[in-house]
Amino acid sequence: MLKAFKTEIAPNEEQKIKIIRSIGVARFLYNQYIAYNRRLYKMYQRGLLDEKQKHFVTANDFDKYVNHKLKKELPWIDQCGSKARKKALVNAEQAFKRFFAGVSEFPNFKKKANQDVKLYFPRNNKGDWKIWRHKLMIPTLKQVKLKEYGYLPVGLVAINGTVSYVAGRFYVSVVVDIDEKSKHNKDLESCYAMQTKGIGIDLGVKDLAIVSDGKVFRNINKSSKVKGLEKRLRRGQRRLSRKYEFRKKKGGRTATSSANIDKQKLKVQKLHQRITRIREDYENKTVHEVVKQKPRFITVEDLNVKGMMKNRHLAKAIAAQRFNHLLAKLKRKAEMIGIEFREVDRFYPSSKTCHACGYIHKGLKLKDRAYVCLKCGYTADRDYNASLNLRDAGEYRIA
C-alpha cells in the first residue's frame, strides 16, 4: 500500500536558496497559466471565441510554450527543474477541470505570502529518494539532512515526493510503497486489542468528539495554550497591518513590502503554523485513542461542514475544529487496521432521538445541552445520547 510521510528537513544554505528560487519559478508559471486561460475564458464568455476555437490551453501545450519561447525571454526559469515546472502546470490544469466540473470555484493566483506551492520530484534514477536514518536523496538537491531521525522508513525507496517551504521552515513529503505485512503495520496492529463492539462518535463545538463508550475529547481550542497563541496572533496581525498603513501614508500610494514588514509577516506565519501543529497533534492523539481498542466498527455522521460554516456566530469555532481533517485521518487509520467505517446520513436526527424509546424531540434547541425525553423521561447528555444513536443506527453507508 502507498503511504505518505511528511517531516522537516535541514538543508544547507545552497539548498535553501535553490528550493526558494524553484518554488518562486513554479508559482510564477502557475500564475502565468491561470492568467492565460483566464483571458481565453473571458473571450469565450463575450462570444469572441466559439466552441470550435481553442478556448482552453492544456498543461502540455503551455509547457511547450514555456520551453520553446518563454525560457528564451526569461532564462531564470531554468533555475527550477523541468519536472517541478510541469507538475505546477498540471496542478493548475486540475484546478480548471475542477471548476468546469462544478466541484470548486474559479482558480485563483498563488500568493507568495501563502507559500502554498510545492516542488514535485519523481524518481527517475536509482539513487533518487533513497532514505537513510538521518538524510535522504532528493533529485537535483542531492543529500539533504533530516531534523527527525528514524521517522522515515529506513532502507526503502520513495516513489516520489514534494518539498515545501512554510513560515521559514522546509518540509519534505514522500510516498513510499509499504507492504501491509511490513514491520510498521505489524507493530501497529500488535498494539491494538481486539474488541467485538462498535462505537459511535458525535463531533461538536463544545467538545471535539464524544464517544459512545464514555470517552470525551475536549476542545483543544479552549485550552490556555491555544488561547494565548491566538492572542499573540491577533496582536501580531495588528502590528503588521499598522506597518502597511504607515508605509502607505508615507509613500502616498499603495503599500509595498519592506524588511520590517517581512520580519513581522514571518512572525505571524510562525504563529499560524504553531497553532496548526498543535491542532494536528491533538487530532492524531484523538484518532489513536479511538482506534487503539480496535472496535468492530466506527459510526460517524456525514457532516455538512460547508453549510455549518454559513452560521456566522459559529463559523470561526467550526473552522478551528477541523472536522474534515479529523474524519479523513480516522477513516484512513480504520482502513489500515481493518475497522469498518460507517457514515450515517446528515439528516439523521441523532441528537433529537431518544436512545431509550426512540421518541424524536423536534423542539430540542442547540442551547439545550441535556436531552430530556418528553415521552419516557430518559435524561442524558445531549452529545452522549447522539453518540449512542449513531452507534445503533440501522441505516448507514460504508465509507
Residue pairs with C-beta under 8 A, 6 or more apart in sequence:
1 177
1 178
1 179
1 180
1 336
2 159
2 175
2 176
2 177
2 178
3 175
3 176
3 178
4 173
4 174
4 175
4 176
5 151
5 152
5 153
5 173
5 174
5 176
6 171
6 172
6 173
6 174
7 146
7 147
7 148
7 151
7 152
7 171
7 172
8 146
8 147
8 148
8 169
8 170
8 171
8 172
9 136
9 144
9 145
9 146
9 147
9 163
9 170
9 171
9 172
10 144
10 145
10 146
10 147
10 170
11 19
11 141
11 144
11 145
11 170
15 141
15 142
15 144
16 170
18 79
18 140
18 141
19 119
19 141
19 163
19 165
19 170
20 165
21 79
21 80
22 79
22 80
22 81
22 84
22 119
23 115
23 117
23 118
23 119
23 164
23 165
24 80
24 112
25 76
25 77
25 79
25 80
25 85
26 80
26 84
26 85
26 87
26 88
26 117
26 119
27 88
27 110
27 112
27 117
28 77
29 66
29 77
29 80
29 85
29 88
29 89
30 88
30 89
30 91
30 92
30 109
30 110
30 117
31 109
31 110
32 62
32 70
33 57
33 59
33 62
33 88
33 89
33 92
33 93
34 92
34 95
34 107
34 108
34 109
35 109
36 57
36 62
37 56
37 57
37 96
40 49
40 54
40 55
40 56
40 57
41 55
41 56
43 49
43 55
44 55
49 55
56 96
57 65
58 93
59 86
59 89
59 90
59 92
59 93
62 89
63 85
63 86
63 89
66 77
66 85
66 89
67 82
70 77
71 77
71 78
77 85
80 119
81 119
81 121
81 139
81 140
83 120
83 121
83 122
83 124
83 139
84 119
84 120
84 121
87 120
88 117
88 120
92 107
95 104
95 107
96 107
98 104
99 105
99 106
99 107
110 116
110 117
113 265
113 269
115 164
115 165
115 166
115 167
115 269
117 164
118 162
118 163
118 164
118 173
119 162
119 163
119 164
120 160
120 161
120 162
121 128
121 129
121 138
121 139
121 140
121 160
121 161
121 162
121 163
122 128
122 139
122 159
122 160
123 129
123 139
123 157
123 158
123 159
123 160
124 139
125 139
127 137
128 137
128 138
128 139
128 157
129 136
129 137
129 138
129 139
129 157
129 158
129 159
129 160
129 161
129 174
130 136
130 137
130 157
131 152
131 153
131 154
131 155
131 156
131 157
131 158
131 174
131 176
132 154
133 149
133 150
133 154
134 145
134 146
134 149
135 143
135 144
135 145
135 146
136 143
136 144
136 146
136 152
136 158
136 172
136 174
137 143
137 144
138 144
138 161
138 163
138 172
141 163
144 172
146 152
152 174
152 176
153 176
153 178
153 184
156 176
156 177
156 178
157 176
158 174
158 175
158 176
159 175
159 176
159 177
160 174
160 175
161 172
161 173
161 174
161 175
162 172
162 173
163 170
163 171
163 172
164 170
164 171
164 172
164 173
165 171
166 269
166 273
167 266
167 269
167 270
167 272
167 273
168 266
168 269
168 270
169 273
178 184
178 185
179 185
185 336
188 336
188 337
189 337
191 292
192 291
192 292
192 293
192 294
192 337
193 292
193 293
193 294
194 294
195 293
195 294
195 295
195 296
196 296
197 295
197 296
198 295
198 296
198 297
198 298
198 299
198 340
198 391
199 211
199 212
199 213
199 290
199 295
199 297
199 298
199 299
199 387
199 391
200 211
200 212
200 298
200 299
200 300
200 386
200 387
200 388
200 389
200 390
200 391
200 392
200 393
201 209
201 210
201 211
201 212
201 290
201 298
201 299
201 300
201 330
201 387
201 390
202 209
202 210
202 301
202 350
202 351
202 383
202 384
202 386
202 387
202 390
203 209
203 300
203 301
203 303
203 321
203 323
203 326
203 327
204 210
204 383
205 219
205 314
205 317
205 318
205 321
206 219
206 369
206 383
207 216
207 217
207 218
207 219
207 383
208 217
208 218
208 219
208 220
208 282
208 286
208 321
208 326
209 216
209 217
209 286
209 290
209 326
210 216
210 217
210 381
210 383
210 384
210 386
210 387
211 217
211 290
211 387
212 384
212 387
212 388
212 390
212 391
214 384
215 289
215 290
217 286
217 289
219 321
220 226
220 278
220 279
220 282
221 227
221 279
221 317
221 320
221 321
225 278
226 275
226 278
226 279
229 271
229 274
229 275
229 278
230 275
232 271
233 268
233 271
233 272
233 275
236 264
236 267
236 268
236 271
237 268
239 264
240 261
240 264
240 265
240 268
243 258
243 260
243 261
243 264
244 255
244 261
245 255
247 255
247 256
247 258
247 261
248 254
248 255
279 320
279 322
280 325
283 322
283 325
283 326
283 329
284 329
286 326
287 326
287 329
287 330
287 333
288 333
290 298
290 330
291 298
291 330
291 333
291 334
291 337
291 339
294 337
294 339
295 339
296 339
296 340
297 339
297 340
297 341
297 342
298 330
298 334
298 339
298 340
298 341
298 342
299 342
299 343
299 344
299 390
299 391
299 393
299 396
300 327
300 330
300 341
300 342
300 343
300 344
300 390
301 343
301 344
301 346
301 348
301 350
301 390
302 343
302 344
302 345
302 346
303 323
303 327
303 346
304 346
305 318
305 323
305 324
308 314
308 315
308 318
309 315
309 318
309 319
311 318
330 341
331 341
331 399
333 339
334 340
334 341
335 341
340 398
341 398
341 399
342 393
342 396
342 397
342 398
342 399
343 396
343 397
343 398
343 399
344 350
344 390
344 393
344 395
344 396
345 395
345 396
348 389
348 393
348 395
349 360
350 386
350 387
350 389
350 390
350 393
351 364
351 371
351 382
351 383
351 385
351 386
351 389
352 360
352 361
352 362
352 364
353 359
353 360
353 361
353 385
353 389
354 360
354 361
354 371
354 373
354 375
354 376
354 378
354 385
355 378
355 380
355 385
355 388
355 389
355 392
356 373
356 376
356 378
357 373
357 375
357 376
357 378
359 373
359 374
359 375
359 376
361 371
361 372
361 373
361 374
364 371
364 382
368 382
369 381
369 382
370 379
370 380
370 381
370 382
371 378
371 379
371 380
371 381
371 382
371 385
372 378
372 379
373 379
380 388
